[in-house]
Structure formats: C-alpha cells, structure tokens
Amino acid sequence: MSEFPSTEATSSGLLRRDPRTEWIARNRLHPLHSSVVSAGQGEVRGPTGLLRKNPHVVGFIGPNGIKRIDRANLSAAGLNSKKRAGEAKEVQLPLHVVDNPDGYIMVVADMIGGRLTSHDKDILGLAHQLVAENKAADKGNIAVVLVCFGESKETQFDLAGVDRLLHITGQEFEGFAPEARLSALMQIEAQYKPENWLFPDSIHGGTDLACRLASRLGERPATQAWQVTATSTVSRGASGSCDISRETPRILMLMEECANAIEDTRHQVLDLEFDVNSVDTGDNYRLIDQGQIEVDSNAVPLAEAEFILSAGNGIHNWDQFHAVAAALRATEGASRVAVDDGFMPRSRQVGASGTWVTARVYLAVGISGAIQHMQGIGQCDKVVAINTDAGCDMVKRADLAVIEDSEAVLEALMKLAQEHYSSKEQEKSDAA
C-alpha cells in the first residue's frame, strides 16, 4: 500500500478500494488514523462506499461556519511521538518575494474603518491569480500593490497578499474626497503604468472612484465582475439575472468572492516610492466633505445597518438596553423570543424568520443562538456576544465573547460611549 491511499489503480486502469485504509480512516483510535486522514485530505469513505467529509479533521468548517482547530496540537503529537500533546506548534508560512518587478497590478481597497475587508482580501487574491497567469505567459515578474487612503489600523498586510504598499495620507484624502483621490491615482498611473486597476464594486467608494478613473483615462471598465482571467472576464448583468463575457479590460470593478483570499504565503509589504506632496490638491475641488450627519440609528433599515445591538431573553432591564443603543449609535435588533414576548416590534427581529443582516459589528446581548438566528447573522463581519452561558451557540460563533451579567456590561459600555462622544464634542468646540 502506498502513502495510505483509499483507492489504487489496477493494471486495467480501474480504481480499486482499499477496505483496510477506509477502516483506519473511520477508526479514530487507530495509531495510523491521523496519517490516513491527512493523506486523504479530510475525506472518509463510509462502509457503503460513499465518500464524505470527515468532521473531526483539523480545518473542517461545520454548518455553523466554525472552523475546527487543533488547540492541543494533538495531530502533531500523533504524527511525531517525540512531541508532547500540549506543546505549542509554530507554523512559518513561506515568504513570497518579488525583486525588481517588471510591472504592477494596483488594488485600490475600501479599507472600511482602516482595515482590510473580506471584499478587499478577495480582490488581492484575484490579483495574485492574474500575476500567476502573466508569469506563465512569460510577461515577467509583476507585484501586487495595495493603494489605500487615510488612516490605517491594519497590521496583517503581509498575510493578505500585499507585495508593495502605497499608503496615501493627508487631510485632503480623509472622508469623502473623490477628486483628491482621483488626482493621486492619476499620478500613480503616470508614474507606474500598471497592468490592471482592481476596485471593489461596492457602495463604500470603490465603484465611484473606479468610474472616475475610467472616465479620465478613457477606458471601458468591467463592472460586477466575478470570474476573471488574464484574457476574459465574466460580469453580472441585468440585476444578476445573466452573465456578460468580454475581454479583460485594464480597470475591473469586482464583486465579493471573486477569488479566494491569500492564506498560505507571507508577502514583503515594501513601501512603493510616491511623492504625496506633488499630487494636485488645488482649490478647484467642487466636493467638500462636511463630515457625517448624525441620524436616528433606528431609522436605518435593519438589513442595511452596520452596527446592531441585539437583545435576547437575557435582557431584563429594557430601559437600559434602549439607552445603551442610543449611546452607542447602534441600530436595535432582537431575537424571536424577545419579539414574541412583546418587548420589541416584529420589524426588529433578526434571523431566518425575521431580517437577514450584514452588519460590520453585531453585538448580541443575552441571545443563546437558535439556528434560525445564526442563519440570519451569517453574513455579519464581527460578532460580539455578551452572555452568562459560556457554552451557548452564540458564544461559540462570536469573534469576541464576554461571559458576564448583561446589565453590568451594558452599564460599562454606556459609560465608555458617553465619555468617547463627549471628548469628541470637546475637540470640535476647541477647534471652532
């Protein structure tokens, strides 16, 4: 038997199953179980011959979206008897190096809140796919450049696939400043002549900026692109009801999940030479950002809200909950139990039987996490859970969990929020 295959080819070319290997893969107590499962890439063939995923393998993603990890490093201990089960395992990803690049692919990220979004990371992954195709076509070494404006809080550019970084800062580039940003992109175009410009097709500025650049350069961009190669592009058309194929243009506006994000390499993240002071920032700009207008958070539709404070059966002080939501400028949501009990209106119900939400931050207070509710928050970026039950499904799903009484946590949250906004008001009054 070769490297633990579950099937092997006979002289006639037909595949023949190996019952012993399949039995070892199903027997978690067998000494060779880990080796067999890893060789089979997490797939197990059952007694009936049906090939199915093994939910016990490290890296398996379950129906709740949680990825199975090996906290105790048991897989390494099983493969190497010299390692202890509790010994920490360090994995150093290989470094991707691009020396003296022959060209560049520019990725202009939304960077919502100063951090790369999942949409931005998908586009960086697509950029590297285009780089690989160009390299296979002998077009030389091409580096992926991330162009971002304003404040940056991102600390993992190297793991996202950034070979070169153009971080453009300055008061004129803050907020909604499409004219200043377009001037910077035009200077980058003149200086580096990139192979492609990649933008997220989003409401956060990517679509607007891409259209402005395409108009200025006289290019015909691809919008709602979701399948892209170096030669052809497939875009969504007619409100997503049909696909449109065309030759790949220089400027691409890409949908989410257009490619897989970079996961298995590190990148150099070298700064690219660029003189911000030479960007034309004259007084001819017609768009002036006067800052965000404060609105009633509950006037924002639940499906469009970016910050949701959601209440469940664990809330007993509803006056405090409403006060905290107002202090945090958060849109109120609720579980089905809270709605059925009459504490919140039906329009505030989150879940498969209510409203599916896509918030950047979803703060769940006293919600255990019924399956319908978990389905409704599946597209939320960050989930924070406040609960007294450390074993509930919401805590397991959460990116950050606080195991404490909700009233005490909400009181502390409201105090911090009031201090934060009062300090901002003081800064505004001092500036005036």
N, C-alpha and C positions, 0 to 999 in steps of 0.2 A: 504494500500500500504506500503510495506516495504521500506528499505533505497533507495527510488527513483529508483527502477528497471524499465527498459523499457520493460522487459518481466518477467513473473512469471509462475511457473509450476502449472498446474491443477492437479486434483486428478488422472487423467488418465496418467499423466506424460508428456503431451504435453505442449509446451510453448505457452503462450498467451500474445499478445502485450497489452501494456497499452497506449492507444491513448493520455491520458492526460499528462503522463510523456513525451512522444515524442513531444507533442506540446510545453511543457515548455522548453524542450531542444532546440527547434528551435526558441523560443521567447527570444531574448537576453535582453528584458526589463522586463521580469517577475522576481519578487523578489526571486524565487527559482531556477532561471536559473543556477547560479554558482554551487549550491549543486547538481542539477541533472546532469550537465555536468561532474563534478568531480567524481560522483558516477559511471557514465558510462565510465570513463577513456577516455574522449575526443571523444567518438563516438556518432553520431547523426543518428537517423533513420528518413528518409525523409517521405513525405506523401505517396509515393508509396511503403514504406516498405523496401527500400534499405538502408543498414547500411553503413555509410560513415564517414570519419574523419571530425571532426569539426575544420576548420582552425582558429577559433577565440579562441580556448582554449590555455592556457599558456603551453608552451613546444612543441607546434606543429611546425614541421620542414617543411617549404614550399619547392616548387620545386627549388628555388634558393639556398637552403641549409641554410637559415637563420632561427634560432630558435626564436619563439615568446616568449618574456619575459614580465613580469608584472612590468614595471618600476615604476608605481604609486601605486603599492600594492593594486590594485582595487579588486582583488579576495579576499584578506584578509578582506577588508572593507565590501565586500558584505556578507561574512560569519559571521562577527562579527561587529555589529553596533557600538560597543564602539571604534573601531579603526578608525582613520581618513584615508582618501584616500592617503594623502601624507606621512603618517608615514612609516618610514623605517622598513623593515621586516628582521629579523635576523634568519637564519636557522643554527642550530648547528648540524652537522652530527654526528651520533653515532661513538664512538671510538672503533675500533677493537683491542683487546688486546690479545697477545699471551704470556703467562707466562710459563717459563721453557719448551721450545719446546722440543718435542721428536725427531724431525728431521727437515730437511731444504730442500727447493727447491730453487736452485740457478738460478737467472735470470741475464745473462750477457748482459747488454744493449749496444747499439751502442753509445748512448749519443752524437749525432751529434751536434757540436757547444756547447757542455757542457750541453745540455738539453735533457730531455726525448723526443723521437719522438713518434708519434702516434703508430708506429710499436712496440716500447718498451712498451707502455701502454697496447696495446692489449695482449702482452705476459704476463705482470703482471696480467691482468685479467684472462688469462688462468691458470696461476699458482694458483690463488685462487680457480678456479674451481676444479683443482686437489686436493687442500687441502681439499675442502668440500667433495669430493668423498672418500678421505682417512679417513676423520673423520667419515663419515657414515659407513665405513668398520672397525671401531674401531682400526685404526692404530695410534691413539694418536694425539696430537697437533703438527702441522707442521707449521713452519714460512716461509714466503716468503722473501728471501734475494736478494737484488739488488747488483750486483757486477759491479762497474764502475771504469774506469781508467782515470787518468789525471784530467784536470780542470773541475770543475762542476759549472754551473750557475743556476742549478735547485733549486727552492725554494718551490716546492709543492710535495715533495716525499710522504708526508702524505696522500695526496688526490689521489695519483697514485696507492696505494696498497702496499707500502713498509713496511714490519714488521721489518726487520733488514737491515742495510746498511753496505756494505764493500766498502769504497771509498779508492782506492789504488792510491797513488800519488807518484811522483818521476820523475826525469828527464829521467830515463831509461824506463819509461812506456809511455812517451809522443810520439805522432805521430804514425808512423807505427812501432810497436815494438812487433811483434807476439811472439818472443821467450821469452822475458821478461814476457809478459802477460801469456804465457803458463806456465812458471815456477810458477807464482803466483797462477794460477788455480790448478796446481798440488799440491801445498801446501794446498790450501783450501780443495781439495779432500782428502788429507791425514788427515787433522785436523777434518773435519766435516762429511765426508762420506754422501753427500747429496742424497736425494731420486731421484732427477732428475736435469739435467742441461738443461736449456732452453736458446736458442740463436735465434736472428732474422736471418732468411735466407736472407741475404742482401749483397750487394757489399761493405758495409761500414766497414767490418771487422768481422761481426758475423759469416758468413759462413766459412771463413778461420780459425778463432780461434776454432770454433766447430770441424772442420775436424782435426785440430792438436790435440785437446784434445781427440777426439775419437780414433785417431791412437795411441796416447800414452797410453791410458787406454785399448786398445784392444776391444773397444765397436763398435757395428754396429749402427750408428745413423740413425734417420729418417730425411730425407730431404724434403723440400717443404710440411711440414705437415700443414694441415689446419683444420682437425677435430680430436680432441684429447680427449680421456678419460683416466682414470687411467689404463684401461685394453687394449684398442685398439686405433690405430692411422690410419688415412686415409691421404695419401700423394698424391700429384700430380705427374704424371709420363708422359713420352713421350711428353715433351713440353706442359704439361697441358691438353693433349687430353684424358687421362684416370686417374683413381684413383687406388691406391695401398693400400690395407689394411694389417695391420700386428699388432703384439703385441707391446704395447707401450714400447720403449726402455728407457734407462736412459738419453740418450742425444737426444734432439729434436731440429731441425732447423725449425723454424716456419714461415709461411707466414703472411703477413698483414691480419688483420681482422680474425685472428684465434679464437678470442673471443672478448667479449665486455670489454672495459676498466672499471675500478672501478670508480663509480660515486657517490655512496650513503653511503660511510663509510670513516672515517679517520683512520689512522694507526699510530703506535707508532714511527716508524723510529728510533729504537735504534741501536747504533753502535755495530757491532759484533767484538769480540776480534780477532785481527790478527796482527802479527808482520811482517811489511813490510821489516824490515832490515834483516830478516832471509831468504828472497827469494834469490835464487841463481841467481845472476846477474854477472856472471863471464865474462871473455874476450873471451869466446868461441862462442859468437853470430856471425853468418855469415851475418845477415841482419842489415844494418845500415841505419837509416833514415837520408837522407841529406836535408830534407825539400821539400816543394812543388816547382815544376818548373813553373815559370811564362810563361803562354801561351797566345796567342791571344784569347780573350774571344769569339770573333765572329767565331773562328774556331771550337768552341764547337757546336755540333748539338743542335738546339733549343729544341728538345724533351728531351735531356739529361742535359740541363743547370740547374744549381742550383740557379743562381741569374740572373734574367731577368729584364732589364729596357725596358719597352714597351711604345711606343708613339702612340698617337691618334690624332684626329682632333684638339685638343687643343694646339699642338706644332706648333709654328710659327718660332722659331729660331732653324733650324735643325743642324747648325754647333755647337751650344751649346749642343744640345742633344747628338751628337756623342762624343763630348769632355767629357761630364759627364759620358757617358757609359764607355769610356776608363779610366777615373779617378777612377771609382767605380769598375773596372774589371768586368763589367756586360755584359752579352750577350744581344744584341739588339733584340727587338721584336716590333711588330706593330699591330695596328688594321686593319681591312679590308679597312676602309676609307683612312687611310694613304697609304696603298698599292695601292688602286685604283687611288689615286691622283698622284702616281708616286714618292712619297718621299722615299719609302722603297721597296726592292725587294719582290717578291711573296714568296720567301723561308722564309721570316721573319714574315709572317702573323700568328698570334695566333688566334685560335678559331676552331669551328667545321668545318668550310670550309678551315682551314689552318692547323696548327700544334697543337695537344693537348699537353700541357706542364705539368710538375710535379715539378716545381721549389720549392725550400725551401722558397725563397723570390721572390715575383712577384711585381715589382714596376710599377704601371700603371700611366702614366702621360697624362692628357688630354683625357682620354678614358671614355666615358659615360657608356658603358657597355651594348652592344647589346646582345641578348640572345645567339647568336652563340659564341660570345667572352666569355661569362660567362660559357658556357659549356666547352670551351677549357681550362679554368683555374680552373676547378672544383677540380682537384687533387693537387693544389698548397697548400703548408703548411701555409704560411703567405702572405697576400695580403695587399699592401700599395697603397693607392690612393692619387694622387695629382690632384685636380680639383677645379674649381670655383663654380660648381653646387653642393650644399650640398645634393640635393635630387636625384641625379642620381643613377642608379643601382650599379655602381661600388663602390661608396661611401658606399652604404648600405651593399655591400658584403665585404668590406675591414675590416681587423682587425685593421688598423690604417689609418685615413684619414686626409689629410692636405687641408683645404679649403683656397686656395691662388693662386695667379698667378704663373703659372708653371715656368716662366723664373726666378723669384726671388728665388723660392725654389731650382731649379736646380743650380743656381749660388752658393747658400749657401752650397748645397751638394758637389759641386765640390771643394769648398774651404776646407771643412772639410776633404774630402777624400785626398786631396793633403797634408794637414797637418799631417794626420794619417800615410800615407805611407812614408813621409819624415822623421818622427820621428822614424819609424821602420828601415829605411835605416841608420839613425844616430846610432841607437842601434847596428846594425850589424857592422858598421865601428868601433865603440868604443870597441866592443867585440874582433874584429880582432886585 
